[in-house]
Amino acid sequence: MLPPGVEPPGEPPAPPDGAPPPSYSVARVTSACDDLSSAEVLEFGTFTQVTDYTDLPFPFALFGQPATRFVASARGLIFLGGASLFVATSPAPQRPPDARIPNGWVAPFWDSRLTPLDARRSDVRVLRTGTGATERLVIGYQHFTLRVPSETVPDPEVRLSFQVALLRESQAIEFRYCQLEPGPGASQELRARVLGSDAEIGLESAEGDLGASFSFQEPLLSEGGAIRFTPGP
């Protein structure tokens, strides 16, 4: 039995009693996408459009709340902790904090019209890599596309590939944008949407009472960029 006040090995530290909940500083950073060619592929459910629960390989916390597993949604958001299948429908993006379901998410590109291009070319992959200060879990969306109101069939020329990196040592969260390609001859509407004009890019706590948003329905992204959310007091 551990002495009072000593955390079990491997668990992220809990904030002291009465301490304010952790917040996040948000910054653009230079960070390359990882090669996920040999990574594990996660499959979406036929009707749910979410993956099965996957265990995290190391302790990680979202807004100070420990998480042990995650679920990835085809709509471009990842749920940490005990996510429910309310994530299946993934409604229109919400600016955090918002107590409405869904909650407890990490959203590199939450757009209700984001969708896999097809089962052969699109997938979500997960890879644990790095050592020491560089150890991280990378969850990557590869070759996704967007359905826009004027199109019934996704355009294969529209390609979105992006990654979420959970950094073990700092407990920071990094969004990396590997490819945001609207394709030749794309409309102004589609070009803006591929850059996030209808997306939420940010984080929300499990209760929906805390949030950190980089952008909400604003075309602010560029291909090859990265955004880092670093927790602090």
Order of alpha helices (4+ residues) and beta strands (2+ residues): beta-beta-beta-beta-beta-beta-beta-beta-beta-beta-beta-alpha-beta-beta-beta
